[in-house]
Amino acid sequence: MLKEYRTISNISGPLMFVEDVDEVRYDELVEVELPDGQVRRGKVLEAHAGRALVQLFEGTAGLDVTGSKVRFLGRVIELPVSIDMLGRVFDGFGRPRDNGPKIIPEKRLDINGSPINPYARAYPSEFIQTGISAIDCMNPIVRGQKLPIFSGSGLPHPRIAAQIARQAKVRGSGEKFAVVFAALGITFEEADFFISDFRKTGAIDRAVLFVNLANDPVIERLATPRMALTCAEYLAFEKDMHVLVIMTDITNYCEALREVSAARKEVPGRRGYPGYMYTDLATIYERAGRIQGKKGSITQVPILSMPEDDKTHPIPDLTGYITEGQVILSRELHKKGVYPPINVSLSLSRLKDKGIGTGKTREDHAGVLNELSGAYDRGKEARELAVVLGEAALTPVDKRFLEFADAFEARFVKQGENEDRSIEKTLDIGWELMTIIPRTELKRVSDEMVEKYLPAAKEKSAAAGSDR
């Protein structure tokens, strides 16, 4: 029989203080029964000298201090898991949101996960294909990596997130793949877009969705990514699946963290965010990876919108420290009508060299990546020079690179929202674009690769020209 307390002394925002408690532990689950029989849940944030600070998931609005009873349950927040979670939609606390039956769990797992011994980690080394050329060729995602997408207000990151979730796949036969999608603090329209898109395309059959709406409790927003990652760990390390976890929008998560910190009257750090935000984000991002002796893997693509497009804002700044690169969206490309508006010059995948090449993508991948990157940067420099001095001031070679930069944005970066390009198709487009550049300027691809792939690209380019 659980002991009940009627000693609530104070309420502040989503927090309440309970006096004269015995043997209460940090992170312990709490039930608060209101006089009308309604039950609200929460967890212990602090416990010291017979006093407990409790954070309520459903908020404290309308809570009767004198008539409510508090019970400490002696366990932490857990997620019931089963393979039947695939194809289902849940709220931020893991409760069914799709009017389907409750999950009959194989087990219940602590949502905080278990720390991975660094010695037991396996190095990320296999390629994940998203079907998006600007990612697959220029900033490849590797199994076990954490590669965030830095976006901004009004940019199409929800559409990109849905496209990655639809199209992502691991290469090779017999590999089991799943997507865990966590939506944090989104609007009802965005939630409807994601859910209907997954169902319409059939992607939901291999996906698990956790949806936290903007009007859901702030505390639920803090639990949502941990629920999603607990589900991913179960699928990866117990069901041997390769799991891609997409989380959008991490900025909403950090805003919730700041709100709770302010309610606790903690000393704020940069821009009012709590000083422990780096540590808190690390507890989420570091749950990606591979474990030696386990077939499965967890790869993360967290998406965040940078306030005022500021890369030095604490949220993208700290995220960049913890993760292995970033994919940055460009407002300039978005205004030009380029989708997806990925700025390949500023984007970076620090593990790209580990997941490409013979047996993983194709032997020419590294050379094509480097050549396209260098040529595009040179073309943008020529574009800036033409704006200042006029195009007549450019040398014939500079004009070729300017032509390349325009073609690169129009034919390589830009693609359809439902266009799923294989890595081979992407690399072939890259070789076709290289036909614009004088062959003497191809300095980052080996002569062997040029002889093997460039002639075929020239034939395709000539055939395309004759068709026009």
C-alpha positions in Angstrom: 0.0 0.0 0.0 1.5 3.3 -1.1 1.7 6.1 1.5 -0.4 9.2 0.7 0.6 12.7 1.6 -1.7 15.8 2.0 1.2 18.1 2.6 1.4 20.2 -0.6 2.9 23.5 0.6 3.4 25.6 -2.6 2.7 25.7 -6.3 4.8 27.5 -9.0 4.0 27.0 -12.7 4.2 23.2 -13.3 6.0 22.6 -10.0 4.7 21.9 -6.5 6.4 21.3 -3.2 5.5 18.4 -0.9 6.5 18.5 2.8 7.3 15.8 5.3 8.0 13.0 2.8 10.0 9.8 3.5 12.4 7.8 1.2 11.6 9.8 -2.0 14.1 9.5 -4.8 15.1 11.7 -7.8 13.1 11.1 -11.0 10.6 9.0 -9.1 7.0 8.9 -10.6 4.3 10.7 -8.6 0.5 10.6 -8.7 -1.6 13.5 -7.5 -5.3 12.6 -6.9 -7.6 15.6 -6.9 -10.7 15.8 -4.7 -12.9 15.0 -7.8 -11.0 11.7 -8.4 -8.9 13.1 -11.3 -5.3 11.8 -11.3 -2.4 13.8 -12.6 1.1 12.4 -13.0 4.5 13.9 -12.4 8.1 13.2 -11.4 10.5 14.2 -8.6 13.0 16.9 -9.5 14.6 17.3 -6.1 14.3 15.5 -2.7 16.1 16.8 0.3 15.5 16.9 4.1 12.0 15.5 3.9 10.9 18.0 1.2 10.2 17.0 -2.5 10.0 19.2 -5.6 7.5 17.6 -8.0 7.1 18.5 -11.7 3.6 17.7 -12.9 3.1 16.5 -16.5 -0.4 17.9 -16.9 0.3 21.2 -15.1 -1.0 22.5 -11.8 -4.0 24.6 -13.1 -7.0 24.0 -10.8 -5.0 22.0 -8.3 -6.5 22.0 -4.8 -3.6 22.3 -2.4 -5.5 21.3 0.7 -7.7 18.5 -0.7 -5.3 16.7 -3.1 -3.4 13.5 -2.2 0.1 12.7 -3.3 1.5 9.2 -3.9 5.2 8.4 -4.7 5.2 5.3 -6.9 8.8 4.1 -6.3 9.7 3.8 -10.0 10.8 6.0 -12.9 9.0 6.9 -16.1 8.9 3.8 -18.3 7.8 3.1 -21.9 6.0 -0.2 -22.7 7.7 -1.5 -25.8 6.7 -4.2 -28.4 7.4 -4.8 -32.1 3.7 -3.9 -32.6 4.7 -0.3 -32.1 5.6 -0.2 -35.8 2.9 1.6 -37.7 1.5 3.4 -34.7 1.2 7.0 -33.6 1.7 7.9 -29.9 1.6 11.1 -27.9 4.7 12.5 -26.0 4.2 10.1 -23.1 3.8 6.9 -25.3 0.0 6.7 -25.1 -1.7 5.7 -28.4 -2.9 8.8 -30.3 -4.3 7.0 -33.4 -7.4 5.5 -31.7 -5.7 2.1 -31.8 -5.5 -0.4 -29.0 -3.0 -0.2 -26.2 0.3 -1.9 -26.8 0.7 -5.2 -25.0 4.3 -4.8 -23.9 7.1 -7.3 -24.1 8.8 -5.2 -21.4 8.9 -1.7 -19.9 12.0 0.4 -20.3 13.3 3.4 -18.4 13.0 6.3 -20.8 16.4 7.7 -19.7 18.1 4.7 -21.3 21.3 3.0 -20.1 24.7 4.7 -20.7 26.8 3.0 -23.4 30.3 2.1 -22.4 32.5 4.0 -24.8 34.7 0.9 -25.1 31.7 -1.0 -26.4 30.8 1.5 -29.1 31.4 0.5 -32.7 32.6 3.2 -35.1 30.0 4.4 -37.6 30.9 3.1 -41.1 27.9 2.2 -43.3 26.0 4.5 -45.6 22.3 5.5 -45.2 20.6 6.6 -48.4 18.0 9.4 -48.1 17.4 9.9 -51.8 18.3 13.6 -51.5 21.5 14.4 -53.6 22.7 17.3 -51.6 22.8 15.0 -48.5 23.8 11.6 -50.0 26.7 12.9 -52.2 27.9 16.0 -50.4 27.1 15.3 -46.7 26.5 11.5 -46.4 24.7 10.1 -43.3 26.5 7.1 -41.7 24.8 4.5 -39.5 25.3 5.5 -35.9 25.9 9.1 -36.7 24.1 12.2 -35.4 23.7 14.8 -38.1 21.4 17.7 -37.4 19.6 19.9 -39.9 19.9 23.6 -39.1 16.9 25.5 -40.5 15.1 28.8 -40.0 11.6 30.1 -39.6 9.6 29.7 -42.8 12.1 27.2 -44.4 10.7 23.8 -45.5 12.3 21.6 -42.9 9.0 19.8 -42.1 8.8 18.7 -45.8 12.5 17.7 -45.8 11.9 15.7 -42.6 9.0 13.9 -44.1 10.9 13.2 -47.3 13.9 11.7 -45.4 11.5 9.6 -43.3 9.8 8.3 -46.5 12.9 7.6 -48.6 15.6 6.6 -46.1 17.0 3.1 -46.5 20.1 1.1 -45.8 21.8 -0.6 -48.7 22.3 -4.4 -48.8 19.9 -7.3 -48.7 18.3 -8.6 -45.5 18.8 -5.4 -43.5 15.9 -4.5 -41.3 15.2 -0.7 -41.2 12.8 1.5 -39.2 12.1 5.2 -38.7 11.2 6.6 -35.3 9.8 10.1 -35.8 9.5 12.5 -32.8 7.5 15.8 -33.4 8.0 18.3 -30.6 5.7 21.3 -30.0 4.3 21.3 -33.5 0.9 22.7 -34.6 -2.1 20.5 -35.4 -1.7 21.3 -39.1 1.9 20.1 -39.1 1.0 16.9 -37.1 -1.8 16.2 -39.6 0.7 16.7 -42.5 3.2 14.3 -41.1 0.7 11.6 -40.1 -1.2 11.8 -43.4 2.0 11.8 -45.4 3.3 8.7 -43.7 0.0 6.9 -44.2 -0.4 8.0 -47.8 3.0 6.8 -48.9 2.9 3.6 -46.8 6.0 4.7 -44.8 4.1 4.3 -41.6 4.4 0.5 -41.8 8.0 0.7 -40.9 7.7 3.8 -38.6 6.8 4.8 -35.1 5.5 8.3 -34.5 5.6 10.3 -31.3 3.6 13.5 -31.6 3.7 16.4 -29.0 1.5 19.3 -30.0 2.1 22.9 -29.2 -0.8 23.0 -26.8 0.3 19.8 -25.0 1.9 20.1 -21.6 5.5 21.5 -21.6 6.6 18.7 -19.4 5.5 16.2 -22.1 7.7 18.0 -24.6 10.7 17.2 -22.4 9.8 13.5 -22.3 9.0 13.0 -26.0 12.5 12.7 -27.4 13.4 10.2 -24.6 10.3 8.2 -25.4 11.3 8.1 -29.0 14.9 7.1 -28.3 13.8 4.4 -25.9 11.7 2.9 -28.6 14.6 3.2 -31.0 17.0 1.4 -28.6 14.5 -1.4 -28.2 14.2 -1.8 -32.0 17.9 -1.5 -32.7 19.5 -3.5 -29.9 16.8 -6.1 -29.2 15.2 -6.5 -32.6 18.5 -6.0 -34.7 17.0 -3.1 -36.8 18.8 -0.1 -38.2 16.8 2.8 -36.8 16.8 6.4 -38.1 15.5 8.8 -35.4 14.2 12.1 -36.8 13.3 14.8 -34.2 11.7 18.1 -35.1 11.9 20.8 -33.7 14.7 20.7 -31.1 14.3 24.5 -30.6 10.8 23.8 -29.1 12.4 21.3 -26.7 14.9 23.9 -25.6 12.2 26.5 -25.1 10.4 24.0 -22.8 13.6 23.4 -20.9 14.0 27.2 -20.4 10.4 27.5 -19.2 10.7 24.8 -16.6 14.1 26.2 -15.5 12.5 29.7 -15.0 9.7 28.1 -13.0 12.3 26.5 -10.7 13.9 30.0 -10.3 17.3 28.7 -11.5 20.1 31.1 -12.5 19.8 31.5 -16.2 22.7 31.1 -18.7 23.1 32.5 -22.2 19.8 34.0 -23.6 18.0 32.8 -20.5 18.5 29.1 -21.2 19.7 26.9 -18.2 23.4 26.4 -17.8 22.9 22.6 -18.0 21.3 22.8 -21.5 24.6 21.4 -23.0 24.5 18.4 -20.7 20.8 17.9 -21.3 21.1 17.9 -25.1 24.1 15.5 -24.8 21.9 13.0 -22.9 19.7 13.0 -26.0 22.2 13.1 -28.9 24.7 10.6 -27.3 22.0 7.9 -27.5 22.9 7.5 -31.2 25.5 4.9 -32.2 26.3 1.3 -32.7 27.4 -1.3 -30.1 29.9 -4.0 -30.7 28.3 -7.4 -31.0 24.9 -5.9 -31.9 23.5 -5.9 -35.4 21.3 -2.8 -35.0 22.2 0.9 -35.0 20.6 4.2 -34.1 21.2 7.2 -36.4 19.9 10.6 -35.4 18.8 13.5 -37.6 17.6 16.2 -35.2 16.1 19.3 -36.8 16.2 22.7 -35.3 15.1 26.2 -36.4 17.8 28.8 -35.7 16.2 31.9 -34.1 16.8 34.8 -36.5 19.0 32.4 -38.7 21.7 32.9 -36.1 24.2 30.0 -36.0 25.8 31.4 -32.8 22.5 31.1 -30.9 22.9 28.7 -28.0 20.8 25.9 -29.4 22.6 25.4 -32.8 25.9 26.3 -31.1 25.7 23.6 -28.5 24.2 21.1 -30.9 27.2 21.7 -33.2 29.6 20.8 -30.4 27.9 17.5 -29.6 27.0 16.2 -33.1 29.1 15.2 -36.0 28.4 18.0 -38.5 25.4 19.8 -39.7 23.2 20.3 -42.8 22.3 24.0 -43.1 19.3 25.3 -45.1 19.7 28.4 -47.1 17.1 31.2 -47.2 18.7 32.5 -50.4 18.2 29.2 -52.2 14.7 29.0 -50.8 13.9 32.4 -52.3 15.2 31.2 -55.7 12.7 28.3 -55.6 15.3 25.6 -54.9 14.0 22.6 -52.9 15.6 21.3 -50.8 17.4 24.6 -50.1 20.6 22.9 -48.7 23.7 25.1 -48.5 26.3 22.5 -49.4 29.2 25.0 -48.9 28.4 25.5 -45.2 27.1 22.0 -44.5 29.4 19.3 -43.1 29.3 15.6 -42.3 32.4 14.8 -40.2 32.0 11.1 -40.8 31.4 11.3 -44.6 34.7 9.6 -45.4 33.8 6.5 -43.3 30.6 5.7 -45.2 31.5 6.1 -48.8 33.6 4.3 -51.4 33.8 0.9 -52.9 31.3 -1.6 -51.4 29.4 1.2 -49.6 28.4 3.7 -52.3 30.7 3.8 -55.3 34.4 4.0 -55.9 34.2 7.6 -57.4 32.1 9.1 -54.5 34.9 10.9 -52.7 36.4 12.4 -55.9 33.0 13.6 -57.1 32.2 15.1 -53.7 35.4 17.0 -53.6 35.3 18.1 -57.2 31.7 19.3 -57.0 32.3 21.2 -53.8 35.4 23.0 -55.1 33.8 23.9 -58.4 30.6 25.2 -56.8 32.6 27.4 -54.4 34.7 28.8 -57.4 31.5 29.3 -59.3 29.9 31.3 -56.4 33.1 33.5 -56.3 32.7 34.2 -60.0 29.1 35.1 -59.4 30.0 37.6 -56.7 32.7 39.0 -59.0 30.2 39.4 -61.9 27.9 41.4 -59.6 30.7 43.9 -58.7 32.6 44.1 -62.1 30.1 42.8 -64.6 30.2 39.4 -66.3 32.4 40.9 -69.1 35.2 41.1 -66.6 35.2 37.3 -66.1 37.7 35.1 -67.8 36.4 32.3 -70.1 37.2 29.7 -67.4 35.4 31.8 -64.7 32.3 31.9 -67.0 32.3 28.1 -67.2 32.5 27.8 -63.4 29.6 30.4 -63.1 27.6 28.3 -65.5 28.5 25.2 -63.4 27.3 26.9 -60.2 23.9 27.8 -61.7 23.5 24.3 -63.2 24.6 22.7 -59.9 21.8 24.5 -58.0 19.2 23.8 -60.7 20.0 20.2 -61.5 21.8 18.7 -58.5 20.6 20.5 -55.3 17.1 21.0 -56.7 14.9 18.0 -56.9 11.3 17.0 -56.5 9.7 16.5 -53.1 8.8 12.9 -54.1 12.0 12.3 -56.1 14.0 9.5 -54.6 17.5 9.4 -56.2 19.8 6.5 -55.8 23.4 7.3 -55.0 24.4 6.0 -58.4 21.9 8.5 -60.1 23.2 11.3 -57.9 26.9 10.6 -58.8 25.9 10.3 -62.5 24.3 13.8 -62.4 27.6 15.0 -60.8 29.6 13.7 -63.7 27.2 15.3 -66.2 27.7 18.6 -64.5 31.5 18.2 -64.6 31.3 18.3 -68.4 30.6 22.0 -68.1 34.1 22.5 -66.6 37.2 22.3 -68.8 38.8 18.9 -68.3 42.1 20.5 -67.3 40.3 22.0 -64.3 39.2 18.6 -62.9 41.9 18.3 -60.3 40.2 16.4 -57.5 39.2 13.3 -59.4 41.8 10.8 -60.5 42.5 10.3 -64.2 41.3 6.8 -63.9 37.9 7.9 -62.7 37.7 10.6 -65.4 38.4 8.0 -68.1 35.8 5.7 -66.7 32.9 8.0 -65.9 33.3 11.3 -67.7 32.9 10.0 -71.3 29.6 8.3 -70.4 28.5 11.6 -68.8 29.4 13.5 -72.0 27.3 11.1 -74.1 24.3 11.6 -71.8 24.7 15.3 -71.9 25.0 15.3 -75.7 21.9 13.1 -76.0 20.0 15.4 -73.7 21.0 18.4 -75.9 19.8 16.7 -79.1 16.5 15.9 -77.5 16.0 19.6 -76.7 
